[in-house]
């Protein structure tokens, strides 16, 4: 299965290019889920979601919709993966309602740009994720892009987040039985979008693929995600 969307949905600036002009903000997610089949939630980077918030999200989306969740900064930035067993357990428990109804996609652990490669810390952290659902790691320092790190991710079946921006591009390396893309550029040409669709379709033959475009102040990312799903004939 291929899941595509953006990093967030609550943007009034997407009217009228994506959301209808008269659509109220309370209905954004419901409408979004009629056009796209997944969203990456960055809100959870700073706040543990309440059960009430999760309930509203679940009620607003169809049964096959997936929420990819960005892990709390305490785990990735404050403690930098060290001695985070308790924090990780508590965070994953907070999003368990999504997992209980099969709406939880991968949990994204995004490391800060100044966090350099430390394989020992990574392996210890990955060991604590065993049996807790899908996870993806986004490294933002080039020192992490090496075979030792890739092998540690493969052993844990954790995806190397294929992040793309103007500053850094993750090597095209597969480390799990699913794939996770974060596409951060402001614009993608028709040629680039066609190549992406072909690449995603190939990966989709081997496992689920999750693709998230930058939300931006305009709805371009949502339109790119919609176009991708149409090319793969999911919508």
C-alpha positions in Angstrom: 0.0 0.0 0.0 1.1 3.6 -0.7 0.2 6.3 1.8 0.7 9.9 0.9 0.0 13.2 2.5 1.6 16.3 4.1 3.1 17.2 7.4 -0.1 18.6 9.0 -3.5 19.6 7.7 -4.7 22.6 9.7 -3.8 25.4 7.3 -6.4 28.0 6.4 -4.0 29.3 3.7 -5.0 26.2 1.7 -8.3 27.8 0.9 -9.5 27.7 -1.8 -6.7 25.8 -3.6 -7.3 22.6 -1.6 -10.0 23.3 1.0 -13.3 24.7 -0.1 -13.6 28.4 0.7 -16.5 28.0 3.2 -15.1 24.9 5.0 -14.7 25.4 8.7 -11.4 24.5 10.4 -13.1 21.9 12.5 -13.8 19.9 9.3 -10.4 20.2 7.7 -9.2 16.8 8.7 -12.4 15.1 7.5 -12.1 16.8 4.1 -8.4 16.1 3.9 -9.0 12.4 4.5 -11.3 12.3 1.4 -8.4 13.4 -0.8 -5.4 11.8 0.9 -4.9 8.6 2.9 -2.3 9.6 5.5 -0.8 12.6 7.4 2.3 13.2 9.3 1.6 14.7 12.7 4.3 17.2 13.9 2.1 18.4 16.8 3.3 15.5 18.9 6.9 16.7 18.8 6.0 19.1 21.6 2.8 17.7 23.1 1.5 14.3 24.1 -1.9 14.0 22.4 -4.9 13.6 24.7 -7.3 10.7 24.3 -10.0 13.3 23.3 -7.8 14.7 20.5 -7.0 11.2 19.2 -10.7 10.3 19.4 -11.6 13.3 17.2 -8.8 12.4 14.7 -10.0 8.8 14.5 -13.7 9.8 14.1 -12.8 12.2 11.3 -10.9 9.7 9.1 -11.9 6.4 7.3 -10.8 3.0 8.6 -7.8 2.7 6.3 -6.3 6.2 7.1 -2.9 6.3 8.7 -1.3 8.8 11.1 2.5 8.9 11.1 3.5 10.4 14.4 6.6 12.5 15.1 8.2 11.5 18.3 8.5 13.9 21.2 11.5 16.2 21.4 12.4 14.9 24.9 13.5 11.6 23.2 15.3 12.9 20.2 16.5 16.4 21.2 16.6 16.9 24.9 18.0 13.4 25.8 19.4 12.6 22.3 18.3 8.9 22.5 20.2 8.4 25.8 18.4 6.8 28.8 15.0 7.3 27.1 13.4 4.0 27.8 10.8 5.5 30.2 10.1 8.6 28.0 9.7 6.4 24.9 7.4 4.0 26.7 5.2 6.9 27.9 5.1 8.5 24.5 4.2 5.3 22.7 1.5 4.7 25.3 0.0 8.1 24.6 -0.6 7.2 20.9 -1.8 3.6 21.6 -5.4 4.4 20.8 -4.4 4.9 17.1 -2.6 1.6 17.1 -5.6 -0.2 18.7 -7.7 0.8 15.7 -5.0 0.2 13.1 -4.6 3.9 12.2 -1.1 4.3 13.5 1.6 4.5 10.8 5.3 4.7 11.5 6.6 6.8 14.4 9.3 9.2 13.1 12.3 9.9 15.3 14.0 13.0 13.9 17.4 13.8 15.2 18.8 17.3 15.5 21.3 18.5 12.9 24.1 18.8 15.4 23.7 15.2 16.6 26.6 13.3 15.1 26.8 9.6 14.5 27.0 7.4 17.6 26.3 3.7 16.7 26.4 2.5 20.3 23.7 4.9 21.4 21.6 4.1 18.3 21.8 0.3 18.8 20.7 0.7 22.5 17.8 2.9 21.5 16.7 0.6 18.7 16.7 -2.4 21.1 14.1 -0.6 23.2 11.8 -0.3 20.2 11.5 -4.0 19.5 7.9 -5.1 19.2 6.5 -1.6 19.5 5.4 -1.0 15.9 6.9 0.6 12.9 9.5 3.3 13.3 11.6 5.5 11.1 14.8 7.4 11.8 15.6 10.8 10.2 19.3 11.7 10.5 20.2 15.3 9.8 24.0 15.0 10.1 25.8 13.3 7.2 28.0 11.2 9.6 25.1 8.8 10.1 25.1 7.7 6.5 27.3 4.7 6.8 27.0 0.9 6.6 27.2 0.3 10.4 24.1 2.4 10.9 22.3 0.9 8.0 22.9 -2.6 9.4 21.7 -1.6 12.8 18.5 -0.3 11.3 18.0 -3.5 9.2 18.4 -5.7 12.3 15.7 -3.7 14.0 13.5 -3.4 10.9 13.5 0.4 11.3 13.3 2.5 8.2 15.9 5.0 7.2 13.8 8.1 6.5 14.5 9.2 3.0 14.5 12.9 3.7 15.0 15.4 1.0 15.6 19.2 1.3 17.6 22.0 -0.1 20.4 21.2 2.4 20.7 17.4 2.7 19.6 14.4 0.8 19.5 11.0 2.5 21.1 8.1 0.5 18.7 5.8 -1.2 19.1 2.9 1.1 16.4 0.5 2.2 16.6 -0.8 5.8 13.1 -2.1 6.6 10.1 -3.9 5.0 8.5 -0.5 4.4 9.7 2.9 3.2 9.3 6.4 4.6 9.8 9.6 2.5 9.9 13.3 3.7 10.0 15.6 0.7 10.8 19.1 1.9 11.5 21.1 -1.3 9.1 23.9 -2.1 8.6 22.9 -5.8 8.7 19.6 -7.8 8.7 19.7 -11.5 6.4 17.4 -13.5 9.4 15.3 -14.5 10.5 15.0 -10.8 7.0 14.0 -9.8 6.8 11.4 -12.5 10.2 9.9 -11.4 9.0 9.9 -7.8 5.8 8.1 -8.7 7.7 5.4 -10.5 10.1 5.0 -7.6 7.3 4.8 -5.1 5.4 2.2 -7.2 8.5 0.0 -7.4 9.0 0.2 -3.6 5.3 -0.5 -3.1 5.8 -3.9 -4.7 8.0 -4.8 -1.8 6.1 -3.2 1.1 4.1 -0.2 2.3 5.4 3.2 1.4 4.7 6.4 3.3 5.3 9.7 1.5 4.9 13.2 3.1 5.4 16.5 1.4 6.2 19.8 3.1 3.0 21.5 4.1 4.0 25.1 3.3 1.8 28.1 3.3 0.3 27.0 0.0 -1.5 23.7 -0.7 1.2 22.6 -3.3 2.3 19.7 -1.0 -1.2 18.4 -0.7 -1.7 18.7 -4.4 1.6 16.8 -5.0 0.5 14.0 -2.7 -2.9 13.8 -4.3 -1.3 13.6 -7.8 1.0 10.9 -6.6 -1.9 8.8 -5.3 -3.7 9.3 -8.6 -0.6 8.2 -10.6 -0.5 5.0 -8.6 -4.3 4.8 -9.0 -5.2 4.8 -5.3 -7.7 7.7 -5.6 
